[in-house]
């Protein structure tokens, strides 16, 4: 897409919004009800709450690696965080876990695993993946954690095995779920039943081309297009997952692009996280903004959809 501004044709530019440099920035989610961006640094075990209207970024030390964060529908002062030891309710005032919902992986033989990316489906269930922290085996799974009235949530394995379970999103008609296992370079589509939380008929919706990195986190816009972050690919790209066609590509001044979320009052500002971990001194010199939080102003180009909260 081309934007017409002051008689010159310009692609919208990606720019950093904070000076903070993360090791492994991830998990971007716009909490529309509270006009804030929830995001994390997996390596540094941090939860961040970015308030763009106040130019503030609150930091919470979780003391163990988070994989993802989602809002909790019934309490704006609490969020659900997938931690190494299980799924926790974290109080944003104290910064501490106040409740443990469940541990999807209590098995000793999975002690090298950690939680990774995840989001809530339109019914408010949390879908979250696990992975080998050393990426040395496909010991990961994709779980669905469904809240239950007055009791502990149910935990169900939806996909197994998996290497690096990452981006996940649902179509506006709630009939298709999209998900990626990063190392495959594929984004998969499933037939999805919102009432039952079931997935069937796994198929490849699109594939990131060789040399363009790997699909990491992604989000979906109001036209059911996917906005995909390229780990090792220096960009965010927009795809039609029905046709498998790439529609546009936006350069990011960081090689390791990790997650994105539409935010702002009109959901037309794309917040993008990145990583600086694993880069050599020479690489860091060429990408001094690696690890920063970026924003891409997409006013007039695209709009996101409101992210679902955990219903329990």
N, C-alpha and C positions, 0 to 999 in steps of 0.2 A: 504494500500500500504506500502511496505517496501522499504526503500532507502538503497543502498549498498554504504557505505562510509568507506574507509580505512579498508577493510576486516571485518568490524563489521556491523551488521544489526541494524539500528536505525530508529525509527519513527522520522519524523521531529518534532522539539520541538517548542512550543509556548513561545515567550519571550517578555517582555515589551519593547517598543521602546522609551517611555517617562516616566519621573518621575511623571508627572501630574496625580493627582487622581480626576476623575470626580465623581459627584453624580449619574448622569444618562447619561453616554456616549452613543451615538446613531448615526444613520444616515450616517454611513461610505459610502463614494462614491469616487472612484478614478477618478479624472479629467485628463484623459490621455493626452489631448492636452496641458495641462500645468504642467503635471507630479507632481500633488499634490493631497493630500487626503483632502476632505472636510468632516467634522464631527461636532457633536454638543454635548452640555451638556444641556439636556432639563430643568433640575431643576435649574441650575445656569444661564440659558438663554444666553449661550455662543455659538458662531460659531467659529470653529477652522479650520485653514488652515495649514496642516502639509506638509512641504517640506523636504522629506527624504534626498535628495541630499545635502541639506544645514543644515540638522539636526535642522531645525527651526519649531516652532509651533506658528503661529500667532493667537492671541485671539481677538475676537470682542464681545463686550457686546451688546446684542440685546434688552435688557430691557423687553422682554416678551418671554415666552416659545416657542422655535422652535420645530417643529415636524420632519421636514426633510429639506434637502438642495440639490439642483441640479444645475449644471452649466447652464449658459445661452449661447446658441450657438452664438449669434451675438456680444457678448462682454465678453472677458476673464476677465475683471475687475468687472463683475457683476455676482451675483448668485441669484437664486430664493429660497426664504425661506418661508416655511409654518409657519406662526406665529399665535398667539392666535387671533389677530384681522384681519387676512386675509393673502392672498398670496402676498408677497412683493418682489420687486427687491432691493437687498442690494448691495451697492457700497463697494467694498473691500478696497478701499483707505480710504474713510471717515468712513466706518463702519456703515453707516446709510441707512435706506430705502429711495430710491429715487423715487419709484413709487409703487403704490398699484394696483395689477392686478385685484383682486376681493376678496370678502368675501363669501366663500361658505355657511357660517352659520350665517346669520344676525339675526335669530330668537331669541327672548328673552328667550324662554323656553329652549334654548340650551346653556344658558350662562355658565353652568358648563362644557361644552365641550372644548376640546383643539384639535389642530391638532396633528397627530401622523405620522407614517412612510409613505413614498411614494417615487416613482421614476418616471422617464419618460419612456413612451413606445417608440418603435422604430421610430414612426412618430413624436416624440417630444411633445406629450401631457403629462401633469403632472397628475398622479394618486396619490391621497393622501387621507388618512383616518382621521376621527375624532373620538374622544372617550370622555367619561365622565372622567374628570380629577381625580375623586374619585373612579373610577371603580365600581360605585354603580348601574349603569343601562346600558342597551344596546342602548343608545341614539346615538351611532356613525353611521357613513356612510362612504362608499368609494366613492370618487368623481373623476370625470375625467374633467380636466381643459384643454380645447383645444384652443390654440391661433388662433386668427382670423386676417386676413389682415386689418390693419388700424383701428382696434377697440378693444373693451374689449373681453377677452376670454369667451367662453361659459362654463357653469358649469353644469354638469350632474351627478345625483346620479346613481351609478352603483350597489351598494349593500347596503341594509338597511333592518333590523337593524344589528348592529355589536357591539361587546363589546370592543375588542382591535385589530383594524385593523393593521396589521404589514407587514412582508416581502412581496415583490412583484417582479416578474421577468417574462420575456418573452422568449419563445423558439427561437432557431436560425432561424427556418422557419417562425417565426412570426404568427404561427397559434394557439399557446397555451399560456395562461396567467396563472401564478401560484400566489396564494395569501393566506395569513393565517389570521384567527381570532384567536389570541393566546390562548384564554381560551378554545377553542374547541379541542386543541391539533392536529388539522388537518391542512394539507396544501391542499388547493383546486386547481383544474384545471378547466379552462374554455376554450371553443372554442373562439378564438379571431380573429377579423377582423381588420387588421392593417390600411386598407384604411378608414373604417368607425368608428373604435374605439369601436366596439360593443363586448359584451361578452355574451355567451350563454352556456347552458348545464353544469351548475356547478356540480362538482363531487369531491369526495375525492381522491386525488392522493396518499397521505401517511398519516400515523398517528404516532406521537411521542409516544413511549410506556410509560405506567404508570411508574412513578418513575424516568423518565429521563428528567423531567422538561417540559417546554412548548416552542413551536416554536416562536421565536422572529423575528429578521431580517434575511434575507437570500439573497444569490446571486446565479448566474448561471454560470457554466463554459463552456468551448468551446465544451464539449461533451454533453451539455444539462443536466448535473447533478446539483442538488441543494446542496448548502453548507449552512446548517441551524444552527443558533445560538440557544442554549438551555438556556432559562431563567430558573434558578433553576436547571440546569443540568450539569454545570461544563464542557461543551464541545462544539465543533463544529462538525457536522456530515455531511457526503456526501451521498446523496441519488440519486437513479435513480427514477425520478418521474413517469416514464412510467410503471415500474413494481412495484413501491412502496417499493423497497428493499433498506435497508441501506447498503452502500458499505464500509464505514470506519468512524472512530470516532477519534477525536483529543482532548485530555484533555486540558482544559484552567484553569489556577490557580485562577479562580474567579467563583463563583457560578452563578452569574447573567450575562450571556453572551448575548449581545444585538444586534449587527449588524456586518456585515463583507463585505469586498470588495476586489477583486483582484486588486493589484497595482504593481508598479515598471515598468521598461521599457518593460519587457516581460510579464507583467500581471500574474506573477507566485508567487507573494508574497501576502498572504492573511492577510489584516489588520483586526483586530478584536477589537470591543469596548466592554466595560463592565460597570457595575454599582456597586456603593458602598452604595446607598441609602437603608434605611430600615434594614441594618445589625446591629446586636448588637455588643457591644465591644468584646465579646467572638468570635463572627463570624469573625469580622475584624482581630482579632489576628491570626486566622487560615488562613486568605486569605489577607495578607497585600497588594497584588497587585490588589485587587478588585477595579474597577473604572479606571484602566489604559488602555491605548491603547497597543495592542499586535500585533506581526507579526509572521506568520507561513510561513516559506520558503518552497514553494512547487515546486521548480525547478525540472523538470523531473517527477513530479507527476501529476500536473494539471495546466491549464491556464484559466484565465478568458476571458471575452469578454468586449469590450469597452462599457462603460455606455453611454446611450443616454442623450443629453442635451435638455433643454426646447427650443422649436423652435420659441417662440414669443419674 
